[in-house]
Amino acid sequence: MKNKSLVTITDFSKEEYLRILEVAAEFEANSYQNLLNGQVVGVLFFEPSTRTRLSFESAINRLGGRVIGFTDSATSSVTKGETLNDTIRVVTNYCELIVMRHPLEGSVRYASEIANVPVINAGDGSNQHPTQTLLDLYSIQKTQGKLNDLNIFLVGDLKYGRTVHSLLMALSEFNATFYFISPDELRMPDEYKMYLEELGLKYYESTELDDNMKNADIIYMTRVQKERFSDPIEYERTKNAYVLKNHMLEGTRDNMRVLHPLPRVNEIHTSVDSNPKAYYFQQTENGVYVRQAIIALMLGLK
């Protein structure tokens, strides 16, 4: 993994996923390690973020590194007309690693081809979010005791949801069975279903959240993302398609856990928060340890 960029989840192998999770567990046991020793990481966020940006910055600080960058393209020279090419060519001179979020699909791949330091994709449009996937894998492994042969329910915005796209790709390495629950307008894109078919993996589609929930090991909720819609009428029609409520978890498996990449709007009722099957806030904590592991391994510090 040393000096490799992480743009899509398929840039790393199954064995590398497992190595990241192993190192993440080491960081969970001892999070403050001065491995970066003052090295600089560029954190470039061209669109808003809370959890991803702050967990990356926390990871860098816990590793003894320094953060430079911006949290909004409005505070950068992009507002003066600077191209992404020029921005990356400049920033690559200032740091040992770049973490980047951008609203355009393919932008981070482009940046990785320009930069002379490794680049981590912190989300590019509706394409992929590989570090979220790795923290999701860590959360699943912690709660289920394994990654193989699980029933994974993906709920909500499966069309534009980059987190579910990356998670599907990763869990396909572990013989998962998928249940896609979404409105017709937000169904999982055909390319991902064809990918599963080529691997001989099972998937089921439904528009009803209650269907077969008793079989779930993981229920992965997502919000309907207003920023991905060009048609506000389509957004209004689908934004409240699914709301998970506490009583709906009755009769589900004891090991079942509810995950969510957050932010939540109203797709998980707050009554679920106190249910022991709710795991989304612990999931955010896991993100720090996993991102520490990714940085340490990509820079050859572990």
CORPEFEN-V730345 format. One record per residue. OMEGA is omega in whole degrees, -180 to 180 (* if undefined). Layout:
omega->[OMEGA	OMEGA]
This chain:
omega->[-175	177	174	172	175	-178	173	-177	180	174	177	-180	175	180	178	173	-175	177	177	-179	178	180	177	178	176	179	176	179	-178	-168	-175	180	-174	-177	180	174	176	177	-171	176	176	-180	-173	-179	-179	173	-171	177	172	-174	-175	-178	-176	179	174	-179	175	179	-179	180	179	177	178	180	178	-177	167	177	-180	-178	-178	-178	179	180	180	-180	172	180	178	179	179	-180	176	178	-177	179	-178	-180	177	-174	-178	177	-171	-170	180	-175	177	170	-170	169	-176	-177	-176	176	178	-177	-178	174	178	180	-179	179	179	-172	174	172	179	-180	177	178	176	179	177	179	179	-174	-174	179	-168	180	173	179	-179	176	174	177	179	179	179	180	180	-175	-177	-177	-180	174	-174	166	-180	173	-173	177	177	-167	171	-176	-179	179	-176	-173	-177	-180	-179	177	180	-178	177	-179	-178	-177	175	176	-173	173	178	168	-172	172	-178	180	-177	168	-179	-177	-174	-178	175	-180	-176	-177	180	177	176	177	179	179	179	179	-179	-180	-177	170	180	180	179	173	-177	-178	-175	-176	172	-180	-180	180	-172	166	178	169	-175	-178	174	176	170	-167	-178	-176	179	-176	172	-179	-178	179	177	178	-178	-178	-173	-169	-179	-174	-176	174	179	-180	-172	-177	-179	-180	178	179	176	-176	180	-177	-174	176	178	176	178	179	-179	8	175	171	176	-175	168	180	-177	177	180	-173	-177	179	-179	178	176	-175	-170	177	173	178	-180	177	179	-179	179	-177	-179	180	171	-179	-179	-179	-177	-178	-179	179	177	-178	176	*]
